[in-house]
Amino acid sequence: MLPPVNDDPRDLAHWEAAEEGAELIRDGEHPLAVSELLGQIEADPTNPYAYYFLGTAFFETGELLKALKAYLQALEIKPDYLGALNGAGWSLHSLGRYREALRLGRQILLKAKEDPDALHLLGLCHYAMGEGAAATGYLNRFLQTRPEIEVAMEVDGLLKVLRGETQQLDESQDD
């Protein structure tokens, strides 16, 4: 992950304090990351990055409500933090709270018009809600951001389903 793009020494110090937790997440050490980040939050409860990475650790372990809470804490401290907005949006999506996730996705696009995570989020929420035209628009825009090949192939498959070129597999057929 890249550090924040500003010269605020406090913001940079917060980033540096949360880096160990971020590295533990990257290494798949989620319980250790949670412990590290909770320690950072106890030491400085105004660190938005510690809350963000805590949310990421919880998201990775499927603790979606805890993830959402941590992302929202980061946003209370730093309301324009796009990473936390995206994390909260994906948590809401995973919880099936699509309308709320859509609101966050749109909020992100107001700040960053072609944010790939927000475009993907919005496309998948509209898809899940059966809103094919909106899903198609966002997913096509997402593909224009040149995502990783695995994600691009998944999205291409969804677009084929939306165009009627193929049928979506039932989860029971997935085995």
C-alpha positions as CSV (number, residue, x, y, z in Angstrom):
1,M,0.0,0.0,0.0
2,L,1.1,3.5,-0.7
3,P,1.3,6.1,2.0
4,P,-1.1,9.1,1.9
5,V,-0.3,11.8,-0.7
6,N,0.1,14.8,1.5
7,D,2.7,16.5,3.6
8,D,0.8,16.5,6.9
9,P,3.3,15.1,9.4
10,R,0.5,13.8,11.7
11,D,-1.1,11.9,8.8
12,L,2.2,10.4,7.8
13,A,2.9,9.4,11.4
14,H,-0.5,7.7,11.5
15,W,0.3,5.8,8.3
16,E,3.7,4.7,9.6
17,A,2.1,3.5,12.9
18,A,-0.4,1.3,11.0
19,E,2.1,-0.2,8.5
20,E,3.0,-3.2,10.6
21,G,-0.6,-4.2,10.8
22,A,-0.9,-3.7,7.0
23,E,2.1,-5.9,6.4
24,L,0.7,-8.7,8.7
25,I,-2.5,-8.6,6.6
26,R,-0.5,-8.9,3.4
27,D,1.2,-11.9,4.9
28,G,-2.1,-13.5,5.8
29,E,-1.5,-13.1,9.6
30,H,-5.0,-11.7,10.3
31,P,-5.2,-12.5,14.0
32,L,-1.8,-10.9,14.6
33,A,-2.8,-7.9,12.5
34,V,-5.9,-7.5,14.6
35,S,-3.9,-7.6,17.8
36,E,-1.3,-5.1,16.4
37,L,-3.9,-2.7,15.1
38,L,-6.0,-2.8,18.3
39,G,-2.8,-1.9,20.1
40,Q,-2.2,1.0,17.7
41,I,-5.8,2.2,18.3
42,E,-5.4,2.0,22.0
43,A,-2.2,4.1,21.8
44,D,-3.8,6.6,19.4
45,P,-7.6,6.4,18.8
46,T,-7.4,9.1,16.2
47,N,-5.5,7.0,13.7
48,P,-7.8,6.4,10.7
49,Y,-5.3,4.0,9.0
50,A,-5.3,1.7,12.0
51,Y,-9.1,1.5,11.9
52,Y,-9.0,1.0,8.1
53,F,-6.5,-1.8,8.3
54,L,-8.4,-3.3,11.2
55,G,-11.5,-3.3,9.0
56,T,-9.5,-5.0,6.3
57,A,-8.3,-7.7,8.7
58,F,-11.9,-8.3,9.8
59,F,-13.1,-8.3,6.2
60,E,-10.5,-10.9,5.2
61,T,-11.7,-13.2,8.0
62,G,-15.4,-12.8,7.2
63,E,-16.2,-10.7,10.3
64,L,-18.2,-8.3,8.2
65,L,-20.0,-6.3,10.9
66,K,-16.7,-5.7,12.7
67,A,-15.1,-4.7,9.4
68,L,-17.9,-2.2,8.7
69,K,-17.6,-0.8,12.2
70,A,-13.9,-0.3,11.8
71,Y,-14.2,1.4,8.4
72,L,-16.9,3.7,9.8
73,Q,-14.6,4.6,12.7
74,A,-11.9,5.5,10.1
75,L,-14.5,7.7,8.3
76,E,-15.5,9.5,11.5
77,I,-11.8,10.6,11.8
78,K,-11.1,11.2,8.1
79,P,-14.5,11.6,6.2
80,D,-12.9,11.8,2.7
81,Y,-10.8,8.6,3.1
82,L,-11.6,6.8,-0.1
83,G,-10.1,3.5,1.1
84,A,-12.4,3.4,4.1
85,L,-15.4,4.4,1.9
86,N,-14.6,1.5,-0.4
87,G,-14.1,-0.9,2.5
88,A,-17.4,0.1,4.1
89,G,-19.1,-0.2,0.7
90,W,-17.7,-3.7,0.1
91,S,-18.7,-4.7,3.6
92,L,-22.3,-3.6,3.0
93,H,-22.3,-5.5,-0.3
94,S,-21.1,-8.6,1.4
95,L,-23.8,-8.2,4.0
96,G,-26.4,-7.9,1.2
97,R,-27.1,-4.3,2.0
98,Y,-26.9,-3.2,-1.6
99,R,-28.8,0.1,-1.4
100,E,-26.4,1.4,1.3
101,A,-23.4,0.1,-0.6
102,L,-24.7,2.0,-3.7
103,R,-24.8,5.2,-1.8
104,L,-21.2,4.8,-0.7
105,G,-20.1,3.9,-4.2
106,R,-21.8,7.0,-5.7
107,Q,-20.2,9.1,-2.9
108,I,-16.8,7.7,-4.0
109,L,-17.4,8.5,-7.7
110,L,-18.2,12.1,-6.7
111,K,-14.6,12.4,-5.4
112,A,-12.9,10.1,-7.9
113,K,-14.9,9.7,-11.1
114,E,-13.3,6.5,-12.3
115,D,-12.4,4.8,-9.1
116,P,-12.1,1.1,-10.1
117,D,-13.2,-0.3,-6.7
118,A,-16.3,1.9,-6.7
119,L,-17.2,1.1,-10.3
120,H,-16.9,-2.7,-9.5
121,L,-18.9,-2.3,-6.3
122,L,-21.7,-0.4,-8.1
123,G,-21.8,-2.9,-10.9
124,L,-22.0,-5.9,-8.6
125,C,-24.7,-4.2,-6.4
126,H,-26.9,-3.4,-9.4
127,Y,-26.3,-6.9,-10.7
128,A,-27.4,-8.4,-7.4
129,M,-30.5,-6.3,-7.4
130,G,-31.4,-7.4,-10.9
131,E,-30.8,-4.0,-12.5
132,G,-29.1,-5.1,-15.6
133,A,-28.7,-1.8,-17.5
134,A,-27.0,-0.1,-14.6
135,A,-24.9,-3.1,-13.8
136,T,-23.7,-3.2,-17.5
137,G,-22.8,0.4,-17.5
138,Y,-20.7,0.3,-14.3
139,L,-19.1,-3.0,-15.1
140,N,-18.0,-1.8,-18.6
141,R,-16.5,1.3,-17.0
142,F,-14.8,-0.9,-14.5
143,L,-13.2,-3.0,-17.3
144,Q,-11.8,0.2,-18.9
145,T,-9.7,0.7,-15.7
146,R,-7.7,-2.5,-16.7
147,P,-8.3,-4.6,-13.6
148,E,-6.3,-7.8,-12.9
149,I,-7.0,-10.6,-15.3
150,E,-8.9,-12.8,-12.9
151,V,-11.3,-10.0,-11.9
152,A,-11.7,-8.9,-15.6
153,M,-12.6,-12.5,-16.6
154,E,-15.2,-12.7,-13.8
155,V,-16.8,-9.3,-14.8
156,D,-16.7,-10.3,-18.5
157,G,-18.7,-13.5,-17.5
158,L,-21.3,-11.4,-15.7
159,L,-21.6,-9.1,-18.7
160,K,-22.2,-12.2,-21.0
161,V,-25.0,-13.3,-18.6
162,L,-26.5,-9.8,-18.7
163,R,-26.4,-9.8,-22.6
164,G,-28.0,-13.2,-22.6
165,E,-25.0,-14.9,-24.2
166,T,-24.7,-17.5,-21.4
167,Q,-26.6,-18.5,-18.3
168,Q,-25.4,-18.0,-14.8
169,L,-24.6,-21.2,-13.0
170,D,-26.7,-22.1,-10.1
171,E,-24.5,-22.4,-7.0
172,S,-25.6,-26.0,-6.6
173,Q,-24.1,-26.7,-10.1
174,D,-20.8,-25.1,-9.0
175,D,-19.6,-28.3,-7.3
